[in-house]
Amino acid sequence: MYPNFKKGLAVGLAAGFTSAVLVFGLCYWASTLPAVSDVSLTWAFRPWWRSSNWMAALWAFAFVGVVLGLLAAFRPDLNGKK
């Protein structure tokens, strides 16, 4: 029986958390690169605890979590249970 909101919530949280960690890790990695000029992209991410890095991770969590959570919640069960 669908929509299965428990499955959607679990998938959404897992996918959102994973994407947030990856985005924040990318921001952290970019902040450690050496700046080769005054307009290097690395200055946009320094210092790594900057609020824009956290907001990018939050937006990734929200977008990926909501989209994949909804897809998982409204996917019909294919294992034959009725």
C-alpha distances in whole Angstrom, upper triangle without the diagonal:
4,7,7,11,12,12,13,16,17,17,19,21,22,23,25,27,28,29,31,32,33,35,37,38,39,41,42,44,45,47,49,50,54,55,57,58,58,55,53,49,49,50,47,45,48,48,45,44,44,42,41,40,37,36,35,33,31,31,30,27,26,26,24,22,20,20,18,16,15,15,13,10,10,10,7,7,10,11,11,8,7
3,5,8,10,10,10,13,15,15,16,19,20,20,22,24,25,26,28,30,31,32,34,35,36,38,40,41,42,44,46,47,51,52,54,55,54,51,49,46,46,47,44,42,45,45,42,41,41,39,38,37,34,33,32,30,28,27,26,24,23,22,21,19,17,17,15,13,11,11,10,7,6,7,6,8,11,13,13,11,10
4,6,9,9,8,11,13,13,14,17,18,18,19,22,23,24,25,28,29,29,31,33,34,36,37,39,40,42,44,45,49,49,52,52,52,49,47,43,44,45,42,40,43,43,40,39,39,36,35,34,32,30,30,28,26,25,24,22,20,20,19,16,14,14,13,11,9,10,9,5,5,7,8,10,13,15,16,14,13
4,6,6,6,9,10,11,12,14,16,17,18,20,21,22,24,26,27,28,30,32,33,34,36,37,39,40,42,44,47,48,51,52,51,48,46,43,43,44,41,39,42,41,38,37,37,35,34,33,30,29,29,27,25,24,23,20,19,19,18,15,14,15,13,10,9,10,8,5,7,8,9,9,13,14,15,13,13
4,5,5,6,8,10,10,12,14,15,16,18,20,20,22,24,25,26,28,29,31,32,34,35,37,38,40,42,45,46,49,50,49,46,44,40,40,41,38,36,39,39,35,34,34,32,31,30,27,26,26,24,22,22,21,18,16,17,16,13,12,13,12,8,8,10,8,5,8,10,12,13,16,17,19,17,17
4,5,5,6,9,10,11,12,14,15,16,18,20,21,23,24,26,27,28,30,31,33,34,36,37,39,41,45,46,48,49,49,46,44,40,40,41,38,36,38,38,34,33,34,31,31,30,27,26,26,24,22,22,21,18,17,18,17,13,13,15,13,9,11,12,10,8,11,12,13,13,17,17,19,17,17
4,5,5,6,8,10,11,12,14,15,16,18,20,21,22,24,26,27,28,30,31,33,34,36,38,39,43,44,47,48,48,45,43,39,39,40,37,35,38,37,34,33,34,31,31,29,27,26,26,23,21,22,20,17,17,17,15,12,12,13,11,8,9,10,7,6,9,10,11,11,14,15,17,15,17
4,6,5,6,8,10,10,12,14,15,16,18,20,21,22,24,25,27,28,30,31,32,34,36,38,41,42,45,45,45,42,40,36,36,38,35,33,35,35,32,31,31,29,28,27,24,23,23,20,19,18,17,14,14,14,12,9,9,10,8,4,6,7,5,4,8,9,12,12,15,17,19,18,19
4,6,5,6,8,10,10,12,14,15,16,18,20,21,22,24,25,26,28,30,31,32,34,36,40,41,43,44,44,41,39,35,35,36,33,31,33,33,30,28,29,26,26,25,22,21,21,19,17,17,16,13,12,13,12,8,9,11,9,6,8,10,8,8,11,13,15,16,19,20,22,21,22
4,5,5,6,9,10,11,12,14,15,17,18,20,21,22,24,26,27,28,30,32,33,35,39,40,43,44,44,41,39,35,35,36,33,31,33,33,29,28,29,27,27,25,22,22,22,19,17,18,16,13,14,15,13,9,11,13,10,7,11,12,9,9,13,14,16,16,18,19,21,20,22
4,6,5,6,8,10,11,12,14,15,16,18,20,21,22,24,25,27,28,30,32,33,37,38,41,42,42,39,37,33,33,34,32,29,32,32,28,28,28,27,26,24,22,21,20,17,17,17,15,12,13,13,10,8,9,10,7,5,9,9,7,8,12,12,15,15,17,18,21,20,22
4,6,5,6,8,10,10,12,14,15,16,18,20,21,22,24,25,27,28,30,32,35,36,39,40,40,37,35,31,31,32,29,27,30,29,26,25,26,23,23,21,19,18,17,15,13,13,12,9,9,10,7,4,6,8,6,4,8,9,8,9,12,13,16,17,20,21,24,23,24
4,6,5,6,8,10,10,12,14,15,16,18,20,21,22,24,25,27,28,30,34,35,38,39,39,36,34,30,30,31,28,26,28,27,24,23,24,22,21,20,17,17,16,13,12,13,12,8,9,11,9,6,9,11,9,8,11,13,11,12,16,17,19,20,22,23,26,25,27
4,6,5,6,9,10,11,12,14,15,16,18,20,21,22,24,26,27,29,33,34,37,38,38,36,33,30,29,31,28,25,28,27,24,23,24,23,22,20,18,18,17,14,14,15,12,9,11,13,10,8,11,12,10,9,13,13,12,13,17,17,20,20,21,22,25,25,27
4,6,5,6,9,10,11,12,14,15,16,18,20,21,22,24,26,27,31,32,35,36,36,34,31,27,27,29,26,24,26,26,23,23,24,22,21,19,17,17,15,12,12,13,10,8,10,10,7,6,9,10,7,8,12,12,11,13,16,16,19,20,21,23,26,26,27
4,5,5,6,9,10,10,12,14,15,16,18,20,21,22,24,26,30,31,33,34,34,31,29,25,25,26,24,21,24,24,20,20,20,19,18,16,14,13,12,9,9,9,7,4,6,8,5,4,8,9,8,9,12,13,13,15,17,18,21,22,24,26,29,28,30
4,5,5,6,9,10,10,12,14,15,16,18,20,21,23,25,28,30,32,34,33,31,29,25,24,26,23,20,23,22,19,18,19,18,17,15,13,13,12,9,9,11,9,6,9,11,9,8,11,13,12,12,15,16,16,17,20,21,24,24,26,27,31,30,32
4,5,5,6,9,10,10,12,14,15,16,18,20,21,23,27,28,31,32,33,30,28,24,23,25,23,20,22,22,19,19,20,19,18,15,14,15,13,10,11,12,9,8,11,12,9,9,13,14,12,13,17,17,16,18,21,21,24,24,26,27,30,30,32
4,5,5,6,9,10,10,12,14,15,16,18,20,22,25,26,29,30,30,28,25,21,21,23,20,18,21,21,17,18,18,17,16,13,12,13,10,8,9,10,6,6,9,9,7,8,12,12,11,13,16,16,16,19,21,21,25,25,27,28,32,32,33
4,5,5,6,8,10,11,12,14,15,16,19,20,24,25,28,29,28,26,24,20,19,21,18,15,18,18,14,14,15,14,13,10,9,10,8,4,6,8,5,5,9,10,9,9,13,14,14,15,18,19,19,21,23,24,27,28,30,31,34,34,36
4,6,5,6,8,10,10,12,14,15,17,19,22,24,27,28,28,26,24,20,19,20,18,15,17,17,13,14,15,15,14,11,10,12,10,7,10,12,9,9,12,14,12,12,16,17,16,17,21,21,21,23,26,26,29,29,31,32,35,35,37
4,6,5,6,9,10,10,12,14,16,17,21,22,25,26,27,25,22,18,17,19,17,15,17,18,14,15,16,16,15,11,12,13,11,8,11,12,9,10,13,14,12,13,17,17,16,18,21,21,21,24,26,26,29,30,31,32,36,36,38
4,5,5,6,9,10,11,12,15,16,19,20,23,24,24,22,19,15,15,17,14,12,15,15,12,13,14,13,11,8,9,10,7,5,9,9,7,9,12,12,11,13,16,17,17,19,21,22,22,25,27,27,31,31,33,34,38,38,40
4,5,5,6,8,10,11,13,15,18,19,22,23,23,21,19,15,14,15,13,10,12,12,9,10,11,11,10,6,7,9,7,5,9,11,9,10,14,15,14,15,18,19,19,21,24,24,25,27,29,30,33,34,35,37,40,40,42
4,5,5,6,8,10,11,13,16,18,21,23,23,22,19,15,14,16,14,11,13,13,10,11,13,14,13,9,10,13,11,9,13,14,12,13,17,17,16,18,21,21,21,23,26,26,26,28,31,31,34,35,36,37,40,40,43
4,5,5,6,9,10,11,15,16,19,20,21,19,16,12,11,14,12,10,12,13,10,13,13,14,13,9,11,13,10,10,13,14,12,14,17,17,16,18,21,21,21,23,26,26,27,29,31,31,35,35,36,38,41,42,44
4,5,5,6,9,10,14,14,17,18,18,17,14,11,9,11,9,6,9,10,7,9,10,11,9,6,9,11,9,9,12,13,12,14,17,17,17,19,22,23,23,25,27,28,28,31,33,33,37,38,39,40,44,44,46
4,5,5,7,9,13,14,17,19,19,18,15,12,10,11,11,7,8,9,5,8,10,12,11,8,10,13,12,11,14,16,15,16,19,20,20,21,24,25,25,27,30,30,30,33,35,35,39,39,41,42,45,45,47
4,5,5,7,11,13,15,18,18,17,14,12,9,12,12,9,10,11,9,12,13,16,14,11,14,16,14,14,17,18,17,18,22,22,21,23,26,26,26,28,31,31,31,34,36,36,39,40,41,42,46,46,48
4,5,5,9,10,13,14,15,14,10,8,6,9,9,6,8,10,9,12,12,15,13,10,14,16,13,14,18,18,17,19,22,22,22,24,27,27,27,29,32,32,32,35,37,37,41,41,42,44,47,48,50
4,6,8,9,13,14,14,13,10,9,5,7,8,5,5,7,6,10,10,13,12,10,13,15,14,15,18,19,18,20,23,24,24,25,28,29,29,31,33,34,35,37,39,39,43,44,45,46,50,50,52
4,6,9,12,14,15,15,12,11,7,10,11,9,8,9,8,12,13,16,16,13,16,19,17,17,21,22,21,23,26,26,26,28,31,31,31,33,36,36,36,39,41,41,45,45,46,47,51,51,53
4,6,9,12,13,13,10,9,6,9,11,10,10,11,11,15,16,19,17,15,18,20,19,19,23,23,22,25,27,27,27,29,32,32,32,34,37,37,38,40,42,42,46,46,47,48,52,52,55
4,6,9,11,12,9,10,7,9,12,12,11,13,13,17,17,21,19,18,21,23,21,22,26,26,26,28,31,31,30,33,35,36,36,38,40,40,41,44,46,46,49,50,51,52,56,56,58
4,6,7,8,6,8,6,7,11,11,10,13,14,18,17,20,19,18,21,23,21,23,26,26,26,28,31,31,31,33,36,36,36,39,41,41,42,45,46,47,50,51,52,54,57,58,60
4,7,8,6,9,9,10,13,14,14,16,18,21,21,24,22,21,25,26,24,26,29,29,28,31,33,33,33,36,38,38,39,41,43,43,44,47,48,48,52,53,54,56,59,60,62
4,5,5,9,10,10,12,15,14,17,19,22,20,23,21,21,25,26,24,26,29,29,29,32,34,33,34,37,38,38,39,42,44,44,45,48,49,49,53,54,55,57,61,61,63
4,6,9,10,8,11,13,13,15,18,20,19,21,20,20,24,24,23,26,28,28,28,31,33,33,34,36,38,38,39,41,43,44,45,47,49,49,53,55,56,58,61,61,63
4,6,8,7,9,12,12,15,17,20,18,20,18,18,22,22,20,23,26,25,25,29,30,29,31,33,35,35,36,39,40,41,42,44,46,46,50,52,53,55,58,58,60
4,5,6,8,10,11,14,15,18,17,19,17,16,20,21,19,21,24,24,23,27,28,28,29,31,33,33,34,36,38,38,40,42,44,44,48,49,50,52,55,56,58
4,5,6,7,9,12,13,16,14,16,14,13,17,17,15,18,21,20,20,23,25,24,25,27,29,29,30,33,34,35,36,39,40,40,44,46,47,49,52,52,54
4,5,6,7,9,10,13,12,15,13,12,16,17,15,17,20,20,20,23,25,25,25,27,30,30,31,33,35,35,36,39,41,41,45,46,47,48,52,52,54
4,5,5,8,10,13,11,14,12,12,16,17,16,18,20,21,21,24,25,26,27,29,31,31,32,34,36,37,38,40,42,43,46,48,49,51,54,54,56
4,6,8,9,12,9,11,9,9,13,13,12,15,17,17,18,21,22,22,23,26,27,28,29,31,33,34,35,37,39,40,43,45,46,48,51,51,53
4,6,6,9,7,9,8,7,10,12,11,12,15,16,16,18,20,21,22,24,26,27,28,29,31,32,33,35,37,38,42,43,44,46,49,49,51
3,5,8,7,10,10,9,12,14,14,15,18,19,19,21,23,24,25,27,29,30,31,32,35,36,36,38,40,41,45,46,47,49,52,52,54
4,6,6,9,10,9,11,14,14,15,17,19,20,21,23,25,25,27,29,30,31,32,35,36,37,38,41,42,45,46,48,49,52,52,54
4,5,9,9,7,9,12,12,12,15,17,17,18,21,22,22,24,26,28,28,29,32,33,33,35,38,38,42,42,44,45,49,48,50
4,6,8,7,7,11,12,12,13,16,17,17,20,21,22,23,25,27,28,28,31,32,33,34,37,38,41,42,44,45,48,48,49
4,6,6,7,9,10,12,13,15,16,17,19,21,22,23,25,27,28,28,31,32,33,34,37,38,42,43,45,46,49,49,50
4,5,5,6,9,10,10,12,14,15,16,18,20,21,22,24,26,26,28,30,31,32,34,36,39,41,43,44,47,46,48
4,5,5,6,9,10,10,12,14,15,16,18,19,21,22,24,25,27,28,30,31,33,34,38,39,41,43,46,46,47
4,5,5,6,9,10,11,12,14,16,17,18,20,21,22,24,26,27,28,30,32,33,36,38,39,41,44,44,45
4,5,5,6,9,10,10,12,14,15,16,18,20,21,21,24,26,26,27,30,31,35,36,38,39,42,42,43
4,5,5,6,8,10,10,12,14,15,16,18,20,20,22,24,25,26,28,30,33,35,37,39,42,41,42
4,5,5,6,9,10,11,12,14,15,17,18,19,21,23,24,25,27,28,32,34,35,37,40,40,41
4,5,5,6,9,10,11,12,14,15,16,17,20,21,22,23,26,27,30,31,33,35,38,37,39
4,5,5,6,9,10,10,12,14,15,16,18,20,20,21,24,25,29,30,32,34,37,36,37
4,5,5,6,8,10,11,12,14,15,16,18,20,21,23,24,28,29,32,34,36,36,37
4,5,5,6,8,10,11,12,13,15,16,18,19,21,22,26,27,29,31,34,34,35
4,6,6,6,8,10,11,11,14,15,16,17,20,21,24,25,28,29,32,32,33
4,6,5,6,8,10,10,12,14,15,16,18,20,23,25,27,29,32,31,32
4,6,5,6,9,10,11,12,14,15,17,18,22,24,26,28,31,31,32
4,6,5,6,8,10,11,12,14,16,16,20,22,23,26,29,28,30
4,6,5,6,8,10,10,12,14,15,19,20,22,24,27,26,28
4,6,5,6,9,10,10,12,14,18,20,22,24,27,26,27
4,5,5,6,9,10,11,12,16,18,20,23,25,25,26
4,5,5,6,8,10,10,14,16,18,20,23,23,24
4,5,5,6,9,10,13,15,17,19,22,21,22
4,5,5,6,8,12,14,17,19,21,21,21
4,6,6,6,10,12,14,17,19,19,20
4,6,5,9,10,12,14,17,17,18
4,6,8,10,13,15,17,16,16
4,6,9,12,15,16,16,15
4,7,9,12,13,14,14
4,6,9,10,10,11
4,6,7,7,9
4,6,8,10
4,6,9
4,6
4
